[in-house]
Amino acid sequence: MIKSFQESRIWRAVRITLQRRFNLHADKADEATVITSITKSAEFRGVNLWTLIFAIFIASIGLNVNSTAVIIGAMLISPLMGPIMGIGLGIGISDFDLLKKGSRNLLIATMISITTSTVYFLVTPLHDAQSELLARTTPSVWDVFIAFLGGLAGMVASTRREKSNVIPGVAIATALMPPLCTAGYGLANGNLLYFAGALYLYFINSIFICLSTFLIVRFLRYRKRRFEDKKYERKVSRYILLITIVTIVPSIYLAYRIVDKSIFENNARNFVRDAFNFNNTQVVNRSFVYHPQQKEINLLLIGAELADTTIGRIRDGMARYNLHHTQLVVRQGLNAKQEIDFSQIKASILEDVFRRDSSRQAHIPAAAPAPAPPDLTGELKALFPYCEYYAASPMVFRRPDSSSTDTCMVVMAGFSRKIKPAEKMKVQQWLKSRLSVDSVRLVIQ
């Protein structure tokens, strides 16, 4: 009994220590002050409106010139967090007026932001999509976590008496402005995929910041707004409940879809790496297709053909990688019925030949090979969806009538449709800018 008493004292001491350390009610600001501050920041007129426009221009320039520092600076001065937190607070305290105000101003801010960025990308002489811009075209599972955790941190900081540097950090982490600028880029260049993907990312960020704000408000037990007219109060409560359900249910579904897709692609990469590790057979190309009801792994192999029994055994092992209900499509050999693209195989082989040739020429001072080009697979897929493959390598050119040599970046690419001269020029100019080289020779297969 004495031992039990001592254990209870220890657990009580631990509980008291944890409560003291993690108590959010300590240093909490007055509720009326917090509500007034968030309500004021949710308004978009005068200073807030002009600040937003200037910040959008700065962020658009940063995305255009691929400058991370400029983008961070724009996010620091962005006032977009205000109406989103206003919506979450309005739901949390049943303030229908604040909810309507936040929603209205968020819609206005979104439209102004997209219009501003569209105007910029229409007049700018730089039309290439850089890596910072491409990163804002599709959401990932990390965007969900960052938005949710950032919203929690932002609301906790907003409810303190002593303000800190948390809010600027949250503005940088949640990255609300770059997706809006990317949406403007998509409109200015007629790329609806960019526009839709960027708005989807912006919607995800906004929803989860709003959700985290609501959770902190309820955790701190902010008093709900009361009305003298009880009938009107019940009506407002029903509206608030409906809006909460409409907000939370889609966010859970969207988060599940994003997480499930990320897990599938990671499992698929591990499966291909482990299961198709053969000495005489190589995976030339792979693609993962994700749909809720149908998932697919497409592989193109060259080298010694794998027997049907071997492929069947590989399929049986997909369950170990949690790839249930996933279809494995393997194309191999030189069978025309399988629609194997010979140029795709040739490009893979030539890429290795070019790399070896550059290595052999390393001892020639006048033609020192350039650094290996970066992996452009993701960017090419986003910019030119009809690009099926590419190979890039610096090559040394010699003239029979001269001993001089010249090194040039050669890019071989295959497209699913015929490329017009203007499109080829666009691809070549983008490669020249992206690879930071003086000249690029683009060979269309």
Residue pairs with C-beta under 8 A, 6 or more apart in sequence:
24 156
24 159
24 216
24 219
24 220
25 220
27 160
27 161
27 162
28 159
28 160
28 161
28 220
29 159
29 160
29 161
31 222
31 223
34 158
34 159
35 89
35 93
35 95
35 98
35 222
37 158
38 82
38 85
38 86
38 89
38 158
39 86
39 89
39 98
39 101
41 48
41 79
41 81
41 82
41 83
41 85
41 86
42 82
42 83
42 85
42 86
42 87
42 98
42 101
42 102
42 105
43 82
43 101
43 105
44 52
44 79
44 82
44 83
44 105
44 108
44 109
44 112
48 79
48 82
49 112
51 77
51 78
51 79
52 78
52 79
52 80
52 109
52 112
52 113
53 112
53 116
54 77
55 74
55 75
55 77
55 78
55 79
55 177
56 74
56 112
56 113
56 116
56 117
56 120
56 177
56 180
56 181
57 116
57 120
58 70
58 73
58 74
58 77
59 70
59 71
59 74
59 75
59 78
59 117
59 177
59 178
59 180
59 181
60 116
60 117
60 120
60 121
60 124
60 181
60 184
60 185
61 67
61 70
61 120
62 68
62 69
62 70
62 71
62 73
62 74
62 132
63 71
63 130
63 132
63 133
63 136
63 178
63 181
63 182
63 185
64 120
64 121
64 124
64 126
64 130
64 133
65 126
65 130
66 130
66 131
66 132
66 133
67 132
68 132
71 132
71 177
71 178
72 172
74 177
75 171
75 172
75 175
75 176
75 177
75 178
76 168
76 171
76 172
78 171
78 176
78 177
79 109
80 109
80 113
80 171
80 176
80 177
81 154
81 167
81 170
81 171
81 174
81 176
81 209
82 105
83 101
83 102
83 103
83 105
83 106
83 109
84 102
84 106
84 151
84 176
84 206
84 209
84 210
84 213
85 102
85 151
85 154
85 155
85 158
85 209
85 210
85 213
86 98
86 99
86 101
86 102
86 105
87 99
87 102
87 103
87 106
87 210
87 213
88 151
88 155
88 209
88 210
88 211
88 212
88 213
88 214
88 217
89 95
89 98
89 102
89 213
89 214
89 217
89 222
90 96
90 97
90 98
90 99
90 100
90 101
90 102
91 99
91 210
91 214
91 240
91 243
91 244
91 247
92 213
92 214
92 216
92 217
92 218
92 222
93 217
93 222
93 223
93 224
93 225
94 224
94 225
94 236
94 237
94 240
95 225
96 236
96 239
96 240
99 240
99 243
106 206
110 180
110 202
113 177
113 180
113 181
113 184
114 180
114 183
114 184
114 187
115 184
116 184
117 180
117 181
117 182
117 183
117 184
117 185
117 188
118 184
118 185
118 187
118 188
119 184
120 184
120 188
121 127
121 184
121 185
121 187
121 188
121 189
122 188
127 189
128 429
128 430
128 433
128 434
129 185
129 194
129 379
129 382
129 383
129 430
130 434
131 379
132 178
133 178
133 181
133 182
133 185
134 378
134 379
134 382
134 383
136 175
136 178
136 179
136 181
136 182
136 197
136 198
136 201
137 182
137 193
137 194
137 197
137 198
137 201
137 382
138 197
138 200
138 201
139 197
139 200
139 201
139 204
139 258
140 258
140 262
141 255
141 258
141 259
141 261
141 262
143 201
143 204
143 205
143 258
144 204
144 208
144 254
144 255
144 258
144 259
146 173
146 174
146 175
147 174
147 204
147 205
147 206
147 207
147 208
147 209
147 212
148 208
148 209
148 211
148 212
149 212
150 170
150 173
150 174
150 209
150 212
151 170
151 174
151 208
151 209
151 210
151 211
151 212
151 213
152 212
152 215
152 216
153 166
153 169
153 170
154 166
154 167
154 170
154 174
154 209
154 212
154 213
155 212
155 213
155 216
155 217
156 166
156 216
157 163
157 164
157 166
157 167
157 170
158 167
159 216
159 220
174 205
174 209
175 205
176 202
176 205
176 206
179 198
179 199
179 201
179 202
179 205
180 198
180 202
182 194
182 197
182 198
183 194
183 195
183 198
183 199
183 202
185 191
185 194
185 198
186 192
186 193
186 194
186 195
186 196
186 197
186 198
187 195
193 382
193 385
194 382
204 251
204 254
204 255
204 258
207 247
207 250
207 251
207 254
208 251
208 255
210 247
211 247
211 248
211 251
214 244
226 233
227 233
227 236
257 292
260 290
260 292
261 290
263 322
264 288
264 290
264 295
264 323
264 326
265 288
265 290
267 321
267 322
267 323
268 288
268 297
268 321
268 323
268 326
269 288
270 321
271 297
271 317
271 318
271 321
271 323
272 283
272 286
272 297
272 299
275 314
275 317
276 283
276 299
276 301
276 314
278 303
278 304
278 306
280 303
280 304
281 301
281 302
281 303
281 304
281 305
281 306
281 332
282 301
282 302
282 303
283 299
283 300
283 301
284 300
284 301
284 302
284 344
284 345
284 348
285 298
285 299
285 300
285 344
285 348
285 389
286 297
286 298
286 299
286 300
287 297
287 298
288 295
288 296
288 297
288 298
289 295
289 296
289 297
289 298
294 325
294 327
295 323
295 325
295 326
295 327
296 326
296 327
296 328
296 329
297 323
297 326
297 327
297 328
297 329
298 329
298 331
299 328
299 329
299 330
299 331
300 331
300 332
300 340
300 344
301 330
301 331
301 332
302 332
302 345
302 348
305 332
305 333
306 330
306 332
311 328
311 330
314 328
315 328
318 324
318 326
318 328
331 338
331 339
331 340
332 338
333 340
334 340
334 342
341 388
341 389
341 414
343 389
343 414
343 445
344 388
344 389
344 414
344 445
346 445
347 389
347 390
347 391
347 412
347 413
347 414
347 445
348 389
348 391
350 391
350 412
351 391
351 392
351 393
351 412
354 391
354 393
354 394
354 395
354 410
355 372
355 393
357 395
357 396
358 369
358 393
358 394
358 395
358 396
359 369
361 367
361 369
361 396
361 405
362 368
362 369
364 396
364 405
366 404
366 405
367 396
367 405
367 406
367 407
368 407
369 394
369 396
369 407
370 394
370 407
370 409
370 437
372 393
373 392
373 393
373 394
373 409
373 435
374 435
376 390
376 392
376 431
376 434
377 390
379 434
380 387
380 390
381 387
383 430
384 415
384 427
386 415
386 416
386 417
387 413
387 414
387 415
387 416
388 414
388 415
388 416
389 413
389 414
390 411
390 412
390 413
390 414
391 411
391 412
391 413
392 409
392 410
392 411
392 412
392 431
392 435
393 409
393 410
394 407
394 408
394 409
394 410
395 407
395 408
395 409
395 410
396 405
396 406
396 407
397 405
397 406
397 407
397 408
398 404
398 405
408 439
408 440
408 441
409 431
409 435
409 437
409 439
409 440
409 441
410 440
410 441
410 443
411 431
411 440
411 441
411 442
411 443
412 443
412 445
413 427
413 442
413 443
413 444
413 445
414 444
414 445
415 444
419 427
419 444
424 442
424 444
427 442
428 440
428 442
431 440
431 442
432 438
432 439
432 440
